[in-house]
């Protein structure tokens, strides 16, 4: 039997901790994780990234 999960669309801000570049993407929140499909920054950084939900003020 398949387990039903809640999937929500949300905006996500991803910040590179090496060069400071910021990306605002749309992603899917599945349970407690967010998937955007983002792979790497323009500086080739793939690991030192900060991701948070984006809500413009």
CHARMM-style PDB file with segment names, atoms N, HN, CA, C and O in Angstrom:
ATOM      1  N   UNK     1       0.837  -1.172   0.000  1.00  0.00      PROA
ATOM      2  CA  UNK     1       0.000   0.000   0.000  1.00  0.00      PROA
ATOM      3  C   UNK     1       0.889   1.245   0.000  1.00  0.00      PROA
ATOM      4  O   UNK     1       1.818   1.350   0.802  1.00  0.00      PROA
ATOM      5  N   UNK     2       0.602   2.182  -0.899  1.00  0.00      PROA
ATOM      6  HN  UNK     2      -0.152   2.097  -1.550  1.00  0.00      PROA
ATOM      7  CA  UNK     2       1.397   3.401  -0.994  1.00  0.00      PROA
ATOM      8  C   UNK     2       1.012   4.377   0.104  1.00  0.00      PROA
ATOM      9  O   UNK     2      -0.157   4.503   0.469  1.00  0.00      PROA
ATOM     10  N   UNK     3       2.019   5.061   0.617  1.00  0.00      PROA
ATOM     11  HN  UNK     3       2.968   4.958   0.321  1.00  0.00      PROA
ATOM     12  CA  UNK     3       1.792   6.078   1.648  1.00  0.00      PROA
ATOM     13  C   UNK     3       1.568   7.410   0.948  1.00  0.00      PROA
ATOM     14  O   UNK     3       2.349   7.787   0.075  1.00  0.00      PROA
ATOM     15  N   UNK     4       0.528   8.116   1.313  1.00  0.00      PROA
ATOM     16  HN  UNK     4      -0.107   7.809   2.023  1.00  0.00      PROA
ATOM     17  CA  UNK     4       0.260   9.425   0.731  1.00  0.00      PROA
ATOM     18  C   UNK     4       1.107  10.465   1.442  1.00  0.00      PROA
ATOM     19  O   UNK     4       1.155  10.498   2.672  1.00  0.00      PROA
ATOM     20  N   UNK     5       1.771  11.310   0.677  1.00  0.00      PROA
ATOM     21  HN  UNK     5       1.732  11.283  -0.322  1.00  0.00      PROA
ATOM     22  CA  UNK     5       2.585  12.379   1.250  1.00  0.00      PROA
ATOM     23  C   UNK     5       2.041  13.710   0.776  1.00  0.00      PROA
ATOM     24  O   UNK     5       1.471  13.816  -0.311  1.00  0.00      PROA
ATOM     25  N   UNK     6       2.222  14.720   1.602  1.00  0.00      PROA
ATOM     26  HN  UNK     6       2.685  14.635   2.484  1.00  0.00      PROA
ATOM     27  CA  UNK     6       1.802  16.056   1.242  1.00  0.00      PROA
ATOM     28  C   UNK     6       2.904  16.730   0.439  1.00  0.00      PROA
ATOM     29  O   UNK     6       4.058  16.764   0.865  1.00  0.00      PROA
ATOM     30  N   UNK     7       2.548  17.266  -0.721  1.00  0.00      PROA
ATOM     31  HN  UNK     7       1.610  17.239  -1.068  1.00  0.00      PROA
ATOM     32  CA  UNK     7       3.497  17.960  -1.579  1.00  0.00      PROA
ATOM     33  C   UNK     7       3.026  19.396  -1.738  1.00  0.00      PROA
ATOM     34  O   UNK     7       1.909  19.645  -2.191  1.00  0.00      PROA
ATOM     35  N   UNK     8       3.884  20.343  -1.363  1.00  0.00      PROA
ATOM     36  HN  UNK     8       4.792  20.141  -0.995  1.00  0.00      PROA
ATOM     37  CA  UNK     8       3.544  21.753  -1.458  1.00  0.00      PROA
ATOM     38  C   UNK     8       4.586  22.465  -2.301  1.00  0.00      PROA
ATOM     39  O   UNK     8       5.777  22.167  -2.200  1.00  0.00      PROA
ATOM     40  N   UNK     9       4.152  23.401  -3.131  1.00  0.00      PROA
ATOM     41  HN  UNK     9       3.185  23.644  -3.214  1.00  0.00      PROA
ATOM     42  CA  UNK     9       5.080  24.221  -3.897  1.00  0.00      PROA
ATOM     43  C   UNK     9       5.456  25.419  -3.031  1.00  0.00      PROA
ATOM     44  O   UNK     9       4.605  26.007  -2.364  1.00  0.00      PROA
ATOM     45  N   UNK    10       6.734  25.772  -3.051  1.00  0.00      PROA
ATOM     46  HN  UNK    10       7.426  25.295  -3.593  1.00  0.00      PROA
ATOM     47  CA  UNK    10       7.219  26.872  -2.240  1.00  0.00      PROA
ATOM     48  C   UNK    10       8.398  27.539  -2.934  1.00  0.00      PROA
ATOM     49  O   UNK    10       9.064  26.921  -3.765  1.00  0.00      PROA
ATOM     50  N   UNK    11       8.654  28.789  -2.598  1.00  0.00      PROA
ATOM     51  HN  UNK    11       8.113  29.290  -1.923  1.00  0.00      PROA
ATOM     52  CA  UNK    11       9.836  29.472  -3.118  1.00  0.00      PROA
ATOM     53  C   UNK    11      10.980  29.262  -2.144  1.00  0.00      PROA
ATOM     54  O   UNK    11      10.791  29.254  -0.927  1.00  0.00      PROA
ATOM     55  N   UNK    12      12.178  29.090  -2.705  1.00  0.00      PROA
ATOM     56  HN  UNK    12      12.332  29.096  -3.693  1.00  0.00      PROA
ATOM     57  CA  UNK    12      13.351  28.774  -1.904  1.00  0.00      PROA
ATOM     58  C   UNK    12      14.484  29.717  -2.296  1.00  0.00      PROA
ATOM     59  O   UNK    12      14.721  29.962  -3.479  1.00  0.00      PROA
ATOM     60  N   UNK    13      15.184  30.246  -1.282  1.00  0.00      PROA
ATOM     61  HN  UNK    13      14.992  30.047  -0.321  1.00  0.00      PROA
ATOM     62  CA  UNK    13      16.375  31.035  -1.559  1.00  0.00      PROA
ATOM     63  C   UNK    13      17.582  30.178  -1.227  1.00  0.00      PROA
ATOM     64  O   UNK    13      17.702  29.661  -0.116  1.00  0.00      PROA
ATOM     65  N   UNK    14      18.481  30.029  -2.203  1.00  0.00      PROA
ATOM     66  HN  UNK    14      18.383  30.448  -3.105  1.00  0.00      PROA
ATOM     67  CA  UNK    14      19.711  29.268  -2.016  1.00  0.00      PROA
ATOM     68  C   UNK    14      20.863  30.255  -2.090  1.00  0.00      PROA
ATOM     69  O   UNK    14      20.994  31.000  -3.061  1.00  0.00      PROA
ATOM     70  N   UNK    15      21.701  30.255  -1.051  1.00  0.00      PROA
ATOM     71  HN  UNK    15      21.595  29.650  -0.262  1.00  0.00      PROA
ATOM     72  CA  UNK    15      22.840  31.164  -0.994  1.00  0.00      PROA
ATOM     73  C   UNK    15      24.121  30.348  -0.947  1.00  0.00      PROA
ATOM     74  O   UNK    15      24.250  29.415  -0.155  1.00  0.00      PROA
ATOM     75  N   UNK    16      25.071  30.711  -1.810  1.00  0.00      PROA
ATOM     76  HN  UNK    16      24.966  31.469  -2.454  1.00  0.00      PROA
ATOM     77  CA  UNK    16      26.376  30.061  -1.828  1.00  0.00      PROA
ATOM     78  C   UNK    16      27.236  30.683  -0.740  1.00  0.00      PROA
ATOM     79  O   UNK    16      27.406  31.902  -0.703  1.00  0.00      PROA
ATOM     80  N   UNK    17      27.777  29.861   0.139  1.00  0.00      PROA
ATOM     81  HN  UNK    17      27.639  28.871   0.109  1.00  0.00      PROA
ATOM     82  CA  UNK    17      28.613  30.375   1.225  1.00  0.00      PROA
ATOM     83  C   UNK    17      30.036  30.686   0.778  1.00  0.00      PROA
ATOM     84  O   UNK    17      30.803  31.279   1.537  1.00  0.00      PROA
ATOM     85  N   UNK    18      30.404  30.297  -0.445  1.00  0.00      PROA
ATOM     86  HN  UNK    18      29.781  29.816  -1.062  1.00  0.00      PROA
ATOM     87  CA  UNK    18      31.748  30.595  -0.948  1.00  0.00      PROA
ATOM     88  C   UNK    18      31.807  31.934  -1.667  1.00  0.00      PROA
ATOM     89  O   UNK    18      32.665  32.760  -1.358  1.00  0.00      PROA
ATOM     90  N   UNK    19      30.903  32.166  -2.627  1.00  0.00      PROA
ATOM     91  HN  UNK    19      30.205  31.495  -2.878  1.00  0.00      PROA
ATOM     92  CA  UNK    19      30.976  33.392  -3.422  1.00  0.00      PROA
ATOM     93  C   UNK    19      29.867  34.390  -3.094  1.00  0.00      PROA
ATOM     94  O   UNK    19      29.949  35.548  -3.505  1.00  0.00      PROA
ATOM     95  N   UNK    20      28.829  33.968  -2.361  1.00  0.00      PROA
ATOM     96  HN  UNK    20      28.763  33.027  -2.027  1.00  0.00      PROA
ATOM     97  CA  UNK    20      27.760  34.881  -1.960  1.00  0.00      PROA
ATOM     98  C   UNK    20      26.621  35.002  -2.961  1.00  0.00      PROA
ATOM     99  O   UNK    20      25.689  35.773  -2.733  1.00  0.00      PROA
ATOM    100  N   UNK    21      26.670  34.273  -4.048  1.00  0.00      PROA
ATOM    101  HN  UNK    21      27.427  33.647  -4.233  1.00  0.00      PROA
ATOM    102  CA  UNK    21      25.603  34.327  -5.059  1.00  0.00      PROA
ATOM    103  C   UNK    21      24.299  33.809  -4.469  1.00  0.00      PROA
ATOM    104  O   UNK    21      24.299  32.872  -3.671  1.00  0.00      PROA
ATOM    105  N   UNK    22      23.154  34.441  -4.875  1.00  0.00      PROA
ATOM    106  HN  UNK    22      23.154  35.202  -5.523  1.00  0.00      PROA
ATOM    107  CA  UNK    22      21.842  34.037  -4.384  1.00  0.00      PROA
ATOM    108  C   UNK    22      20.981  33.595  -5.546  1.00  0.00      PROA
ATOM    109  O   UNK    22      21.031  34.175  -6.631  1.00  0.00      PROA
ATOM    110  N   UNK    23      20.194  32.567  -5.312  1.00  0.00      PROA
ATOM    111  HN  UNK    23      20.153  32.095  -4.431  1.00  0.00      PROA
ATOM    112  CA  UNK    23      19.259  32.041  -6.295  1.00  0.00      PROA
ATOM    113  C   UNK    23      17.901  31.924  -5.621  1.00  0.00      PROA
ATOM    114  O   UNK    23      17.808  31.453  -4.488  1.00  0.00      PROA
ATOM    115  N   UNK    24      16.845  32.351  -6.315  1.00  0.00      PROA
ATOM    116  HN  UNK    24      16.922  32.734  -7.236  1.00  0.00      PROA
ATOM    117  CA  UNK    24      15.490  32.165  -5.819  1.00  0.00      PROA
ATOM    118  C   UNK    24      14.789  31.247  -6.806  1.00  0.00      PROA
ATOM    119  O   UNK    24      14.612  31.588  -7.976  1.00  0.00      PROA
ATOM    120  N   UNK    25      14.394  30.075  -6.318  1.00  0.00      PROA
ATOM    121  HN  UNK    25      14.538  29.798  -5.368  1.00  0.00      PROA
ATOM    122  CA  UNK    25      13.811  29.035  -7.156  1.00  0.00      PROA
ATOM    123  C   UNK    25      12.487  28.567  -6.582  1.00  0.00      PROA
ATOM    124  O   UNK    25      12.186  28.806  -5.413  1.00  0.00      PROA
ATOM    125  N   UNK    26      11.715  27.913  -7.396  1.00  0.00      PROA
ATOM    126  HN  UNK    26      11.960  27.719  -8.346  1.00  0.00      PROA
ATOM    127  CA  UNK    26      10.494  27.281  -6.928  1.00  0.00      PROA
ATOM    128  C   UNK    26      10.802  25.815  -6.695  1.00  0.00      PROA
ATOM    129  O   UNK    26      11.441  25.171  -7.528  1.00  0.00      PROA
ATOM    130  N   UNK    27      10.356  25.289  -5.578  1.00  0.00      PROA
ATOM    131  HN  UNK    27       9.838  25.812  -4.901  1.00  0.00      PROA
ATOM    132  CA  UNK    27      10.636  23.901  -5.251  1.00  0.00      PROA
ATOM    133  C   UNK    27       9.420  23.201  -4.687  1.00  0.00      PROA
ATOM    134  O   UNK    27       8.357  23.800  -4.525  1.00  0.00      PROA
ATOM    135  N   UNK    28       9.591  21.930  -4.392  1.00  0.00      PROA
ATOM    136  HN  UNK    28      10.455  21.444  -4.523  1.00  0.00      PROA
ATOM    137  CA  UNK    28       8.528  21.116  -3.803  1.00  0.00      PROA
ATOM    138  C   UNK    28       8.927  20.702  -2.404  1.00  0.00      PROA
ATOM    139  O   UNK    28      10.011  20.162  -2.185  1.00  0.00      PROA
ATOM    140  N   UNK    29       8.039  20.962  -1.459  1.00  0.00      PROA
ATOM    141  HN  UNK    29       7.159  21.401  -1.637  1.00  0.00      PROA
ATOM    142  CA  UNK    29       8.255  20.498  -0.092  1.00  0.00      PROA
ATOM    143  C   UNK    29       7.554  19.152   0.042  1.00  0.00      PROA
ATOM    144  O   UNK    29       6.335  19.047  -0.091  1.00  0.00      PROA
ATOM    145  N   UNK    30       8.356  18.129   0.308  1.00  0.00      PROA
ATOM    146  HN  UNK    30       9.346  18.215   0.416  1.00  0.00      PROA
ATOM    147  CA  UNK    30       7.829  16.786   0.527  1.00  0.00      PROA
ATOM    148  C   UNK    30       8.205  16.408   1.950  1.00  0.00      PROA
ATOM    149  O   UNK    30       9.382  16.239   2.271  1.00  0.00      PROA
ATOM    150  N   UNK    31       7.203  16.279   2.787  1.00  0.00      PROA
ATOM    151  HN  UNK    31       6.248  16.416   2.526  1.00  0.00      PROA
ATOM    152  CA  UNK    31       7.389  16.083   4.228  1.00  0.00      PROA
ATOM    153  C   UNK    31       8.267  17.217   4.767  1.00  0.00      PROA
ATOM    154  O   UNK    31       7.825  18.366   4.771  1.00  0.00      PROA
ATOM    155  N   UNK    32       9.482  16.940   5.217  1.00  0.00      PROA
ATOM    156  HN  UNK    32       9.841  16.007   5.213  1.00  0.00      PROA
ATOM    157  CA  UNK    32      10.344  17.973   5.799  1.00  0.00      PROA
ATOM    158  C   UNK    32      11.498  18.382   4.882  1.00  0.00      PROA
ATOM    159  O   UNK    32      12.345  19.177   5.289  1.00  0.00      PROA
ATOM    160  N   UNK    33      11.550  17.859   3.658  1.00  0.00      PROA
ATOM    161  HN  UNK    33      10.862  17.213   3.328  1.00  0.00      PROA
ATOM    162  CA  UNK    33      12.636  18.205   2.741  1.00  0.00      PROA
ATOM    163  C   UNK    33      12.104  19.048   1.588  1.00  0.00      PROA
ATOM    164  O   UNK    33      10.928  18.965   1.233  1.00  0.00      PROA
ATOM    165  N   UNK    34      12.982  19.857   1.010  1.00  0.00      PROA
ATOM    166  HN  UNK    34      13.937  19.925   1.298  1.00  0.00      PROA
ATOM    167  CA  UNK    34      12.624  20.686  -0.128  1.00  0.00      PROA
ATOM    168  C   UNK    34      13.492  20.271  -1.309  1.00  0.00      PROA
ATOM    169  O   UNK    34      14.716  20.201  -1.196  1.00  0.00      PROA
ATOM    170  N   UNK    35      12.852  19.996  -2.444  1.00  0.00      PROA
ATOM    171  HN  UNK    35      11.858  20.053  -2.537  1.00  0.00      PROA
ATOM    172  CA  UNK    35      13.580  19.604  -3.649  1.00  0.00      PROA
ATOM    173  C   UNK    35      13.383  20.672  -4.714  1.00  0.00      PROA
ATOM    174  O   UNK    35      12.253  20.973  -5.100  1.00  0.00      PROA
ATOM    175  N   UNK    36      14.502  21.251  -5.193  1.00  0.00      PROA
ATOM    176  HN  UNK    36      15.419  21.006  -4.880  1.00  0.00      PROA
ATOM    177  CA  UNK    36      14.451  22.258  -6.243  1.00  0.00      PROA
ATOM    178  C   UNK    36      15.124  21.781  -7.519  1.00  0.00      PROA
ATOM    179  O   UNK    36      14.901  22.363  -8.581  1.00  0.00      PROA
ATOM    180  N   UNK    37      15.929  20.756  -7.444  1.00  0.00      PROA
ATOM    181  HN  UNK    37      16.110  20.284  -6.581  1.00  0.00      PROA
ATOM    182  CA  UNK    37      16.693  20.297  -8.588  1.00  0.00      PROA
ATOM    183  C   UNK    37      17.998  21.061  -8.756  1.00  0.00      PROA
ATOM    184  O   UNK    37      18.717  20.841  -9.730  1.00  0.00      PROA
ATOM    185  N   UNK    38      18.318  21.960  -7.817  1.00  0.00      PROA
ATOM    186  HN  UNK    38      17.733  22.138  -7.025  1.00  0.00      PROA
ATOM    187  CA  UNK    38      19.533  22.758  -7.883  1.00  0.00      PROA
ATOM    188  C   UNK    38      20.745  21.862  -7.662  1.00  0.00      PROA
ATOM    189  O   UNK    38      20.765  21.067  -6.723  1.00  0.00      PROA
ATOM    190  N   UNK    39      21.764  21.985  -8.530  1.00  0.00      PROA
ATOM    191  HN  UNK    39      21.747  22.631  -9.293  1.00  0.00      PROA
ATOM    192  CA  UNK    39      22.937  21.118  -8.451  1.00  0.00      PROA
ATOM    193  C   UNK    39      24.184  21.834  -7.949  1.00  0.00      PROA
ATOM    194  O   UNK    39      24.846  21.351  -7.029  1.00  0.00      PROA
ATOM    195  N   UNK    40      24.520  23.005  -8.554  1.00  0.00      PROA
ATOM    196  HN  UNK    40      23.983  23.397  -9.301  1.00  0.00      PROA
ATOM    197  CA  UNK    40      25.740  23.685  -8.141  1.00  0.00      PROA
ATOM    198  C   UNK    40      25.669  25.157  -8.488  1.00  0.00      PROA
ATOM    199  O   UNK    40      24.904  25.577  -9.356  1.00  0.00      PROA
ATOM    200  N   UNK    41      26.479  25.927  -7.794  1.00  0.00      PROA
ATOM    201  HN  UNK    41      27.101  25.586  -7.089  1.00  0.00      PROA
ATOM    202  CA  UNK    41      26.596  27.367  -8.008  1.00  0.00      PROA
ATOM    203  C   UNK    41      27.470  27.622  -9.241  1.00  0.00      PROA
ATOM    204  O   UNK    41      28.114  26.705  -9.750  1.00  0.00      PROA
ATOM    205  N   UNK    42      27.488  28.863  -9.715  1.00  0.00      PROA
ATOM    206  HN  UNK    42      26.965  29.608  -9.301  1.00  0.00      PROA
ATOM    207  CA  UNK    42      28.326  29.205 -10.861  1.00  0.00      PROA
ATOM    208  C   UNK    42      29.812  29.122 -10.531  1.00  0.00      PROA
ATOM    209  O   UNK    42      30.642  29.063 -11.438  1.00  0.00      PROA
ATOM    210  N   UNK    43      30.162  29.115  -9.239  1.00  0.00      PROA
ATOM    211  HN  UNK    43      29.488  29.162  -8.501  1.00  0.00      PROA
ATOM    212  CA  UNK    43      31.567  28.973  -8.830  1.00  0.00      PROA
ATOM    213  C   UNK    43      31.951  27.501  -8.639  1.00  0.00      PROA
ATOM    214  O   UNK    43      33.006  27.210  -8.075  1.00  0.00      PROA
ATOM    215  N   UNK    44      31.114  26.579  -9.100  1.00  0.00      PROA
ATOM    216  HN  UNK    44      30.257  26.815  -9.558  1.00  0.00      PROA
ATOM    217  CA  UNK    44      31.321  25.121  -9.022  1.00  0.00      PROA
ATOM    218  C   UNK    44      31.182  24.555  -7.617  1.00  0.00      PROA
ATOM    219  O   UNK    44      31.580  23.416  -7.375  1.00  0.00      PROA
ATOM    220  N   UNK    45      30.631  25.318  -6.693  1.00  0.00      PROA
ATOM    221  HN  UNK    45      30.308  26.243  -6.890  1.00  0.00      PROA
ATOM    222  CA  UNK    45      30.378  24.838  -5.339  1.00  0.00      PROA
ATOM    223  C   UNK    45      29.149  23.928  -5.361  1.00  0.00      PROA
ATOM    224  O   UNK    45      28.103  24.310  -5.886  1.00  0.00      PROA
ATOM    225  N   UNK    46      29.274  22.736  -4.797  1.00  0.00      PROA
ATOM    226  HN  UNK    46      30.123  22.426  -4.371  1.00  0.00      PROA
ATOM    227  CA  UNK    46      28.136  21.815  -4.742  1.00  0.00      PROA
ATOM    228  C   UNK    46      27.734  21.460  -3.316  1.00  0.00      PROA
ATOM    229  O   UNK    46      26.684  20.851  -3.111  1.00  0.00      PROA
ATOM    230  N   UNK    47      28.547  21.827  -2.325  1.00  0.00      PROA
ATOM    231  HN  UNK    47      29.400  22.322  -2.492  1.00  0.00      PROA
ATOM    232  CA  UNK    47      28.283  21.363  -0.963  1.00  0.00      PROA
ATOM    233  C   UNK    47      28.033  22.465   0.056  1.00  0.00      PROA
ATOM    234  O   UNK    47      27.227  22.272   0.966  1.00  0.00      PROA
ATOM    235  N   UNK    48      28.684  23.599  -0.059  1.00  0.00      PROA
ATOM    236  HN  UNK    48      29.339  23.756  -0.798  1.00  0.00      PROA
ATOM    237  CA  UNK    48      28.578  24.649   0.956  1.00  0.00      PROA
ATOM    238  C   UNK    48      27.501  25.659   0.563  1.00  0.00      PROA
ATOM    239  O   UNK    48      27.802  26.801   0.215  1.00  0.00      PROA
ATOM    240  N   UNK    49      26.229  25.217   0.626  1.00  0.00      PROA
ATOM    241  HN  UNK    49      25.985  24.289   0.909  1.00  0.00      PROA
ATOM    242  CA  UNK    49      25.086  26.033   0.236  1.00  0.00      PROA
ATOM    243  C   UNK    49      24.118  26.144   1.404  1.00  0.00      PROA
ATOM    244  O   UNK    49      23.944  25.203   2.178  1.00  0.00      PROA
ATOM    245  N   UNK    50      23.493  27.309   1.517  1.00  0.00      PROA
ATOM    246  HN  UNK    50      23.635  28.073   0.889  1.00  0.00      PROA
ATOM    247  CA  UNK    50      22.473  27.516   2.554  1.00  0.00      PROA
ATOM    248  C   UNK    50      21.127  27.636   1.858  1.00  0.00      PROA
ATOM    249  O   UNK    50      20.968  28.457   0.955  1.00  0.00      PROA
ATOM    250  N   UNK    51      20.153  26.823   2.270  1.00  0.00      PROA
ATOM    251  HN  UNK    51      20.283  26.156   3.004  1.00  0.00      PROA
ATOM    252  CA  UNK    51      18.839  26.816   1.640  1.00  0.00      PROA
ATOM    253  C   UNK    51      17.780  27.153   2.683  1.00  0.00      PROA
ATOM    254  O   UNK    51      17.769  26.582   3.774  1.00  0.00      PROA
ATOM    255  N   UNK    52      16.879  28.095   2.336  1.00  0.00      PROA
ATOM    256  HN  UNK    52      16.889  28.558   1.450  1.00  0.00      PROA
ATOM    257  CA  UNK    52      15.782  28.437   3.240  1.00  0.00      PROA
ATOM    258  C   UNK    52      14.564  28.835   2.431  1.00  0.00      PROA
ATOM    259  O   UNK    52      14.683  29.276   1.288  1.00  0.00      PROA
ATOM    260  N   UNK    53      13.387  28.676   3.031  1.00  0.00      PROA
ATOM    261  HN  UNK    53      13.290  28.317   3.959  1.00  0.00      PROA
ATOM    262  CA  UNK    53      12.168  29.098   2.350  1.00  0.00      PROA
ATOM    263  C   UNK    53      12.178  30.601   2.211  1.00  0.00      PROA
ATOM    264  O   UNK    53      12.591  31.315   3.125  1.00  0.00      PROA
ATOM    265  N   UNK    54      11.719  31.086   1.061  1.00  0.00      PROA
ATOM    266  HN  UNK    54      11.384  30.506   0.319  1.00  0.00      PROA
ATOM    267  CA  UNK    54      11.777  32.504   0.733  1.00  0.00      PROA
ATOM    268  C   UNK    54      10.393  33.112   0.871  1.00  0.00      PROA
ATOM    269  O   UNK    54       9.419  32.606   0.312  1.00  0.00      PROA
ATOM    270  N   UNK    55      10.317  34.193   1.614  1.00  0.00      PROA
ATOM    271  HN  UNK    55      11.107  34.604   2.068  1.00  0.00      PROA
ATOM    272  CA  UNK    55       9.065  34.952   1.703  1.00  0.00      PROA
ATOM    273  C   UNK    55       9.424  36.431   1.630  1.00  0.00      PROA
ATOM    274  O   UNK    55       9.953  36.987   2.592  1.00  0.00      PROA
ATOM    275  N   UNK    56       9.139  37.078   0.493  1.00  0.00      PROA
ATOM    276  HN  UNK    56       8.708  36.626  -0.289  1.00  0.00      PROA
ATOM    277  CA  UNK    56       9.513  38.484   0.348  1.00  0.00      PROA
ATOM    278  C   UNK    56       8.767  39.355   1.348  1.00  0.00      PROA
ATOM    279  O   UNK    56       7.590  39.134   1.632  1.00  0.00      PROA
ATOM    280  N   UNK    57       9.473  40.346   1.873  1.00  0.00      PROA
ATOM    281  HN  UNK    57      10.430  40.525   1.642  1.00  0.00      PROA
ATOM    282  CA  UNK    57       8.842  41.224   2.868  1.00  0.00      PROA
ATOM    283  C   UNK    57       8.493  42.560   2.278  1.00  0.00      PROA
ATOM    284  OT1 UNK    57       7.955  43.421   2.975  1.00  0.00      PROA
TER     285      UNK     57
END
